[in-house]
Amino acid sequence: MIGRFAREVVDTAVETFDITYDTLVKFGRELGELGEAPDRTRQGIVAACSVVLATFLALLLEIESPWWAAISAFMSLTATGGGSLRRGMLRFTGTAAGSLLGFIMARWLPYDHFALYLFIAGVTMIGVIAMQVSPHGLAWLFLCITSILVLLESLANPLQAASVAYYRLFEVGIGVLSAIIVANLLQDWHREPPPQAPGWRHLLGAQWPVVLHGVRSAIAVCAVLAIWMALEVTQVTEMAITVAVVMAAPVVADGGLGTRHAIAVRSLHRFLGCLLGGIVALLCLALDVQSFVWWLGMIGAAVWIGMHIQVGPHGVGYVGTQAAFAFIVTLIQGASPPDSIMPGVDRFAGIVGGLAILLVVSLVLWPSDQELAEQKASTRE
């Protein structure tokens, strides 16, 4: 047993090194291609303009978390105006449903931790499964994330649930609206074909690995909460969101190590993206820029690079996404250029905690190659 665990640890370490090296090499290639492809350059400009507009409107309206509006703008964009409209509406709809659900549950669940665990496990399982099987998976995923976020941010004071839900919806609405406006001004309008999804019909049959994937996601989130309850870790919200998003990695047919590899790649991409984005943000903070215009300019430039990498052909798009997120969270702290990197540090600490839990869950719950072979052999018999 100990020998098997040691081999698992060694194999995981080797796999982690290989994935990291491969990711950094491909990331360098993406940076070397900046400005070479007109379509990618245009999409980067659209992203930069959308995020800057969302940031400006959020600060003008004095909302609570302007960085959330900026991230929402970034996440609502696709290659076309019609696609951005659809994606933005899915995000807004999921956020609205999640805000309402989190607000309703905050009336009871903060006082019953067992029910809290059941609810968060259930909504995580549904959200992750829907991301794999539903054409509206993005809306389901944000229903999951937003309801968890509203609920957890209201645990200390359930009376704040209405305020948290309202501002979260307001912030996302500003970002989505900014993305839709800019995308339809600067991009061509045509509808993209709806995503192909298998649907919900065969969850107990051919899609059973997806259900198991959702169960593992629920276990991971509950493990995060259990550790938080025991150690009073402050960044449980970031940990829970990290688990939900990372676990949305694609599921392969057998639900085995292919899935674990996909999750490992996605986890490391998230980690490396946040690390790289945080380093760049730290360098920008070191410049001590006080001009509001130059501050917005730095945000726009970083978002342009992040989008360029996100839509690149080398398979490290998620690194660009997370780098842009980390840069935005670090740079957008209020109505002026920031004087602290602590928001970025807090987010990074939450992500590290979430990824550590995912690693443990992966090692414990995912079957090995030998176990999969034995399962297939017993099935044939």
C-alpha positions as CSV (number, residue, x, y, z in Angstrom):
1,M,0.0,0.0,0.0
2,I,2.8,2.4,1.0
3,G,4.8,1.4,-2.1
4,R,1.8,2.0,-4.4
5,F,1.2,5.4,-2.8
6,A,4.9,6.3,-3.2
7,R,4.8,5.4,-6.9
8,E,1.6,7.5,-7.3
9,V,3.4,10.5,-5.8
10,V,6.5,10.0,-8.0
11,D,4.4,9.6,-11.1
12,T,2.4,12.7,-10.2
13,A,5.6,14.7,-9.7
14,V,7.0,13.6,-13.0
15,E,3.7,14.4,-14.8
16,T,3.6,17.8,-13.1
17,F,7.1,18.7,-14.3
18,D,6.3,17.5,-17.8
19,I,3.1,19.5,-18.0
20,T,4.7,22.6,-16.5
21,Y,7.6,22.5,-19.0
22,D,5.4,21.9,-21.9
23,T,3.1,24.7,-20.8
24,L,5.9,27.3,-20.5
25,V,7.3,26.4,-23.9
26,K,3.9,26.8,-25.6
27,F,3.3,30.0,-23.6
28,G,6.6,31.4,-25.0
29,R,5.5,30.5,-28.5
30,E,2.3,32.4,-28.0
31,L,4.1,35.5,-26.8
32,G,6.4,35.3,-29.8
33,E,3.4,35.4,-32.1
34,L,2.0,38.7,-30.7
35,G,0.6,40.8,-33.5
36,E,1.1,38.3,-36.3
37,A,-2.5,37.1,-36.8
38,P,-5.0,39.9,-37.6
39,D,-8.0,38.0,-36.3
40,R,-6.3,37.3,-32.9
41,T,-5.1,40.9,-32.7
42,R,-8.6,42.2,-33.4
43,Q,-10.1,39.9,-30.7
44,G,-7.5,41.1,-28.2
45,I,-8.5,44.7,-29.0
46,V,-12.2,43.9,-28.5
47,A,-11.3,42.3,-25.1
48,A,-9.2,45.2,-24.0
49,C,-11.9,47.7,-24.9
50,S,-14.6,45.7,-23.2
51,V,-12.7,45.3,-20.0
52,V,-11.7,49.0,-19.9
53,L,-15.3,50.0,-20.5
54,A,-16.6,47.7,-17.8
55,T,-14.0,48.9,-15.4
56,F,-14.8,52.6,-16.1
57,L,-18.6,52.0,-15.7
58,A,-18.1,50.0,-12.5
59,L,-16.0,52.8,-10.9
60,L,-18.4,55.4,-12.1
61,L,-21.3,53.6,-10.5
62,E,-19.2,52.9,-7.4
63,I,-20.0,49.2,-7.2
64,E,-18.5,47.0,-4.5
65,S,-16.2,44.8,-6.6
66,P,-15.3,46.5,-9.9
67,W,-12.9,43.7,-10.8
68,W,-15.8,41.3,-11.0
69,A,-17.4,43.4,-13.8
70,A,-14.1,43.5,-15.7
71,I,-13.7,39.7,-15.5
72,S,-17.3,39.3,-16.6
73,A,-16.6,41.4,-19.7
74,F,-13.6,39.3,-20.5
75,M,-15.5,36.0,-20.1
76,S,-18.5,37.0,-22.2
77,L,-16.5,37.4,-25.4
78,T,-16.3,35.1,-28.4
79,A,-15.1,35.6,-32.0
80,T,-18.4,37.2,-33.1
81,G,-21.0,39.7,-31.9
82,G,-23.8,37.1,-32.0
83,G,-21.6,34.6,-30.1
84,S,-20.7,37.2,-27.5
85,L,-24.4,38.0,-27.0
86,R,-25.3,34.4,-26.4
87,R,-22.3,33.7,-24.1
88,G,-23.0,36.9,-22.1
89,M,-26.7,36.1,-21.7
90,L,-25.8,32.6,-20.5
91,R,-23.4,34.0,-17.9
92,F,-25.9,36.6,-16.8
93,T,-28.8,34.1,-16.6
94,G,-26.7,31.6,-14.6
95,T,-25.5,34.4,-12.3
96,A,-29.1,35.6,-11.7
97,A,-30.3,32.1,-10.9
98,G,-27.4,31.5,-8.7
99,S,-27.8,34.8,-6.8
100,L,-31.5,34.0,-6.2
101,L,-30.7,30.5,-5.1
102,G,-27.9,31.6,-2.8
103,F,-30.0,34.3,-1.3
104,I,-32.9,31.9,-0.5
105,M,-30.6,29.2,0.9
106,A,-28.8,31.8,3.1
107,R,-31.9,32.1,5.2
108,W,-31.4,28.5,6.6
109,L,-28.2,26.9,5.7
110,P,-25.7,29.1,7.8
111,Y,-27.4,27.6,10.9
112,D,-27.2,24.0,9.8
113,H,-23.7,22.9,8.6
114,F,-24.8,19.4,7.6
115,A,-27.5,20.8,5.3
116,L,-24.9,23.3,4.1
117,Y,-22.6,20.5,3.0
118,L,-25.4,18.6,1.3
119,F,-26.5,21.7,-0.6
120,I,-23.1,22.7,-1.8
121,A,-22.2,19.1,-2.8
122,G,-25.5,18.8,-4.7
123,V,-25.3,22.1,-6.6
124,T,-21.6,21.4,-7.4
125,M,-22.5,18.0,-8.8
126,I,-25.3,19.4,-10.9
127,G,-23.2,22.3,-12.2
128,V,-20.3,20.1,-13.2
129,I,-22.4,17.4,-14.8
130,A,-24.4,20.1,-16.8
131,M,-21.1,21.6,-18.0
132,Q,-20.4,18.3,-19.7
133,V,-23.9,17.3,-21.0
134,S,-25.9,20.5,-21.5
135,P,-25.7,23.0,-24.4
136,H,-26.4,25.6,-21.7
137,G,-23.6,24.3,-19.5
138,L,-22.1,27.8,-19.0
139,A,-25.3,29.0,-17.3
140,W,-25.4,25.9,-15.1
141,L,-21.8,26.4,-14.1
142,F,-22.3,30.0,-13.1
143,L,-25.5,29.1,-11.2
144,C,-23.3,26.7,-9.2
145,I,-20.4,29.1,-8.7
146,T,-22.6,32.1,-7.8
147,S,-24.9,30.3,-5.4
148,I,-21.8,28.9,-3.6
149,L,-20.2,32.3,-3.5
150,V,-23.3,34.2,-2.2
151,L,-23.9,31.5,0.4
152,L,-20.3,31.4,1.7
153,E,-19.9,35.1,1.8
154,S,-23.0,35.3,3.9
155,L,-22.1,32.6,6.5
156,A,-20.8,35.1,9.0
157,N,-23.8,37.4,8.6
158,P,-26.8,35.9,6.7
159,L,-28.4,39.4,6.7
160,Q,-25.8,40.3,4.0
161,A,-27.0,37.7,1.6
162,A,-29.4,40.1,-0.3
163,S,-26.6,42.7,-0.7
164,V,-24.1,40.1,-1.8
165,A,-26.5,38.7,-4.4
166,Y,-27.6,42.1,-5.7
167,Y,-24.0,43.4,-6.2
168,R,-22.8,40.2,-7.7
169,L,-25.7,40.4,-10.3
170,F,-25.1,44.1,-10.9
171,E,-21.4,43.7,-11.4
172,V,-21.8,40.8,-13.8
173,G,-24.5,42.8,-15.7
174,I,-22.1,45.7,-16.2
175,G,-19.5,43.4,-17.6
176,V,-21.8,41.5,-19.9
177,L,-23.4,44.7,-21.2
178,S,-19.9,46.2,-21.9
179,A,-18.8,43.0,-23.8
180,I,-22.0,42.9,-25.9
181,I,-21.7,46.6,-26.8
182,V,-18.0,46.5,-27.8
183,A,-18.3,43.1,-29.5
184,N,-21.1,44.2,-31.7
185,L,-19.4,47.5,-32.6
186,L,-16.0,46.0,-33.5
187,Q,-16.8,42.4,-34.6
188,D,-18.9,41.0,-37.4
189,W,-22.4,39.9,-36.4
190,H,-23.4,36.4,-37.2
191,R,-24.7,33.6,-35.1
192,E,-22.4,30.8,-34.2
193,P,-23.8,27.3,-34.2
194,P,-25.0,26.1,-30.8
195,P,-22.6,23.8,-29.0
196,Q,-23.1,20.1,-29.4
197,A,-24.0,18.4,-26.2
198,P,-25.2,14.8,-25.5
199,G,-28.0,15.9,-23.1
200,W,-29.2,14.5,-19.9
201,R,-30.9,11.3,-21.1
202,H,-28.2,8.7,-20.5
203,L,-26.6,9.7,-17.2
204,L,-27.2,6.3,-15.8
205,G,-25.9,4.6,-18.9
206,A,-23.3,5.7,-21.4
207,Q,-22.7,9.0,-19.5
208,W,-22.2,7.3,-16.1
209,P,-18.5,8.5,-15.9
210,V,-19.8,12.1,-16.0
211,V,-22.0,11.4,-13.0
212,L,-18.9,9.9,-11.1
213,H,-17.0,13.0,-12.2
214,G,-19.7,15.2,-10.5
215,V,-19.6,13.1,-7.4
216,R,-15.8,13.6,-7.1
217,S,-16.3,17.3,-7.6
218,A,-18.8,17.4,-4.7
219,I,-16.4,15.5,-2.5
220,A,-13.6,17.9,-3.3
221,V,-15.8,20.9,-2.5
222,C,-16.9,19.4,0.8
223,A,-13.3,18.6,1.6
224,V,-12.4,22.3,1.1
225,L,-15.2,23.3,3.4
226,A,-14.3,20.7,6.1
227,I,-10.7,22.0,6.2
228,W,-12.0,25.6,6.3
229,M,-14.2,24.8,9.3
230,A,-11.4,23.1,11.1
231,L,-8.6,25.6,10.4
232,E,-10.6,28.7,9.8
233,V,-9.0,29.4,6.4
234,T,-10.3,32.7,5.2
235,Q,-10.3,32.1,1.4
236,V,-12.8,29.3,1.2
237,T,-14.8,31.1,-1.5
238,E,-11.8,31.2,-3.8
239,M,-11.1,27.5,-3.0
240,A,-14.6,26.4,-3.8
241,I,-14.8,28.3,-7.0
242,T,-11.4,26.9,-8.0
243,V,-12.6,23.4,-7.5
244,A,-15.8,24.0,-9.5
245,V,-14.0,25.5,-12.4
246,V,-11.1,23.1,-12.6
247,M,-13.4,20.1,-12.3
248,A,-15.2,21.3,-15.4
249,A,-12.4,19.9,-17.4
250,P,-13.6,17.5,-20.1
251,V,-14.5,13.9,-19.2
252,V,-13.1,11.0,-21.3
253,A,-15.2,8.0,-22.0
254,D,-13.8,5.7,-19.4
255,G,-13.7,8.3,-16.6
256,G,-10.3,7.2,-15.5
257,L,-6.8,8.6,-15.7
258,G,-7.6,10.5,-18.9
259,T,-9.9,12.6,-16.8
260,R,-7.4,13.0,-14.0
261,H,-4.8,14.1,-16.6
262,A,-7.2,16.7,-18.0
263,I,-7.8,18.0,-14.5
264,A,-4.1,18.0,-13.7
265,V,-3.4,20.0,-16.9
266,R,-6.3,22.4,-16.1
267,S,-5.1,22.9,-12.5
268,L,-1.6,23.6,-13.5
269,H,-2.7,26.0,-16.3
270,R,-4.7,27.8,-13.7
271,F,-1.8,27.9,-11.2
272,L,0.8,29.0,-13.8
273,G,-1.6,31.6,-15.4
274,C,-2.3,33.2,-12.0
275,L,1.4,33.1,-11.1
276,L,2.5,34.7,-14.4
277,G,-0.3,37.3,-14.3
278,G,0.5,38.1,-10.7
279,I,4.2,38.6,-11.4
280,V,3.4,41.0,-14.3
281,A,0.9,42.9,-12.1
282,L,3.6,43.1,-9.4
283,L,6.0,44.6,-11.9
284,C,3.4,47.1,-13.0
285,L,2.7,48.1,-9.3
286,A,6.5,48.6,-8.9
287,L,6.2,51.4,-11.5
288,D,4.1,53.3,-9.0
289,V,1.8,54.6,-11.8
290,Q,-0.6,57.3,-10.5
291,S,-2.3,58.4,-13.7
292,F,-5.8,57.0,-14.1
293,V,-5.4,56.8,-17.9
294,W,-2.1,55.0,-17.8
295,W,-3.6,52.6,-15.2
296,L,-6.5,51.7,-17.6
297,G,-3.9,51.4,-20.4
298,M,-1.9,48.8,-18.4
299,I,-5.1,46.8,-17.8
300,G,-6.1,47.0,-21.5
301,A,-2.6,45.9,-22.6
302,A,-2.5,42.9,-20.2
303,V,-6.0,41.9,-21.3
304,W,-5.1,42.1,-25.0
305,I,-2.1,39.7,-24.4
306,G,-4.3,37.4,-22.3
307,M,-6.9,37.1,-25.0
308,H,-4.2,36.6,-27.6
309,I,-3.0,33.6,-25.7
310,Q,-6.6,32.4,-24.9
311,V,-7.5,32.1,-28.6
312,G,-4.0,30.8,-29.6
313,P,-3.4,27.5,-31.4
314,H,-0.9,26.0,-28.9
315,G,-3.2,24.6,-26.3
316,V,-2.5,26.9,-23.4
317,G,-5.5,29.2,-23.8
318,Y,-6.5,28.7,-20.1
319,V,-3.1,30.1,-19.0
320,G,-3.9,33.3,-20.8
321,T,-7.4,33.4,-19.3
322,Q,-6.1,33.0,-15.7
323,A,-3.2,35.4,-16.3
324,A,-5.7,38.1,-17.3
325,F,-7.9,37.3,-14.3
326,A,-5.0,37.6,-11.8
327,F,-3.8,40.8,-13.4
328,I,-7.3,42.3,-13.2
329,V,-7.9,41.3,-9.6
330,T,-4.5,42.7,-8.6
331,L,-4.7,46.0,-10.5
332,I,-8.4,46.8,-10.0
333,Q,-8.9,47.4,-6.3
334,G,-10.8,50.7,-6.2
335,A,-11.3,54.0,-8.0
336,S,-7.6,54.7,-8.4
337,P,-4.4,52.9,-9.1
338,P,-3.7,50.4,-6.3
339,D,-1.1,50.6,-3.6
340,S,-1.3,47.0,-2.4
341,I,-1.0,43.6,-4.0
342,M,-2.9,41.9,-1.2
343,P,-6.1,41.2,-3.2
344,G,-4.0,39.3,-5.7
345,V,-2.1,37.5,-2.9
346,D,-5.4,36.5,-1.3
347,R,-6.8,35.1,-4.6
348,F,-3.6,33.2,-5.2
349,A,-3.7,31.7,-1.7
350,G,-7.2,30.5,-2.3
351,I,-6.3,28.9,-5.6
352,V,-3.3,27.1,-4.1
353,G,-5.6,25.7,-1.4
354,G,-8.2,24.5,-3.9
355,L,-5.6,22.9,-6.1
356,A,-4.0,21.1,-3.1
357,I,-7.4,19.6,-2.3
358,L,-7.9,18.6,-5.9
359,L,-4.6,16.8,-6.0
360,V,-5.5,14.7,-2.9
361,V,-8.9,13.9,-4.3
362,S,-7.3,12.9,-7.6
363,L,-4.8,10.6,-6.0
364,V,-7.4,8.9,-3.7
365,L,-10.5,8.6,-5.9
366,W,-9.3,8.2,-9.5
367,P,-8.7,4.6,-10.6
368,S,-5.2,3.5,-11.7
369,D,-4.5,1.8,-15.1
370,Q,-4.4,-1.6,-13.3
371,E,-7.8,-1.0,-11.7
372,L,-9.3,0.0,-15.0
373,A,-7.9,-3.1,-16.7
374,E,-9.4,-5.3,-13.9
375,Q,-12.7,-3.6,-14.2
376,K,-12.9,-4.1,-18.0
377,A,-11.8,-7.7,-17.6
378,S,-14.5,-8.4,-15.0
379,T,-17.1,-6.7,-17.3
380,R,-16.2,-9.0,-20.2
381,E,-16.4,-12.0,-18.0
